[in-house]
Amino acid sequence: MPKVTSVPVGLTEAGKLTAALVMARQKSGVAELLKQVAKRMAAEAAVKKAVEEAEEALTVATLAKYPELTAEEIRPWWWMTNG
């Protein structure tokens, strides 16, 4: 039965990171996976920022339009705020 340790993968038993371990991890493709993860995290952040900006623009446009509405135009939506 293999020995189970709490040492993170990529570290020595003493918890040290060595150049040999780094080279082995790079050769195993982990570096490429980390690059892909970083790229996707950056894309996710950009999308979240775009959503926030779009929501803000919608709020501004809604607040600008509201004073122009007549009572008849507002009445069908009354139930949404007053149950």
C-alpha positions as CSV (number, residue, x, y, z in Angstrom):
1,M,0.0,0.0,0.0
2,P,1.4,3.5,-0.9
3,K,2.3,5.9,1.8
4,V,-0.2,8.7,2.2
5,T,1.3,12.1,3.0
6,S,-0.1,15.5,3.4
7,V,2.7,17.1,1.3
8,P,1.2,19.0,-1.7
9,V,2.0,17.6,-5.1
10,G,5.1,19.2,-6.5
11,L,6.9,19.7,-3.2
12,T,9.5,17.6,-1.4
13,E,8.8,15.8,1.8
14,A,10.3,18.8,3.6
15,G,7.8,21.1,1.8
16,K,10.4,22.6,-0.5
17,L,10.0,23.5,-4.1
18,T,13.0,22.5,-6.2
19,A,14.1,23.4,-9.7
20,A,13.9,19.8,-10.7
21,L,10.3,19.6,-9.5
22,V,9.4,22.8,-11.4
23,M,11.0,21.4,-14.6
24,A,9.1,18.1,-14.1
25,R,5.8,20.0,-13.7
26,Q,6.5,22.1,-16.8
27,K,7.2,19.0,-18.8
28,S,4.1,17.3,-17.6
29,G,1.9,20.0,-19.1
30,V,0.8,21.7,-15.9
31,A,2.3,25.0,-16.9
32,E,0.2,25.0,-20.1
33,L,-2.9,24.2,-18.0
34,L,-2.2,27.0,-15.6
35,K,-1.8,29.4,-18.5
36,Q,-5.2,28.3,-19.8
37,V,-6.8,28.8,-16.4
38,A,-5.3,32.3,-16.1
39,K,-6.5,33.2,-19.6
40,R,-10.0,32.0,-18.7
41,M,-10.1,33.8,-15.4
42,A,-9.1,37.0,-17.2
43,A,-11.9,36.4,-19.7
44,E,-14.4,35.8,-16.9
45,A,-13.4,39.1,-15.2
46,A,-13.8,41.0,-18.5
47,V,-17.3,39.5,-19.0
48,K,-18.3,40.4,-15.4
49,K,-17.1,43.9,-15.9
50,A,-19.0,44.2,-19.2
51,V,-22.2,42.9,-17.4
52,E,-21.7,45.5,-14.7
53,E,-21.3,48.3,-17.2
54,A,-24.3,47.2,-19.2
55,E,-26.5,47.0,-16.0
56,E,-25.3,50.5,-15.0
57,A,-26.2,51.8,-18.5
58,L,-29.6,50.2,-18.3
59,T,-30.2,51.8,-14.9
60,V,-29.2,55.2,-16.2
61,A,-31.4,54.8,-19.3
62,T,-34.4,53.6,-17.2
63,L,-34.1,56.5,-14.7
64,A,-33.8,59.0,-17.6
65,K,-36.9,57.6,-19.3
66,Y,-39.1,57.3,-16.2
67,P,-40.0,61.0,-15.9
68,E,-41.2,61.0,-19.5
69,L,-43.8,58.3,-18.9
70,T,-47.4,59.0,-18.5
71,A,-49.6,57.5,-15.8
72,E,-51.2,55.2,-18.4
73,E,-47.8,53.9,-19.4
74,I,-46.8,53.2,-15.8
75,R,-50.1,51.7,-14.6
76,P,-49.6,48.2,-16.2
77,W,-46.3,47.8,-14.2
78,W,-47.8,49.0,-10.9
79,W,-48.4,45.4,-9.7
80,M,-44.6,44.7,-9.8
81,T,-43.9,47.2,-7.0
82,N,-47.1,47.2,-5.0
83,G,-48.0,43.5,-5.1
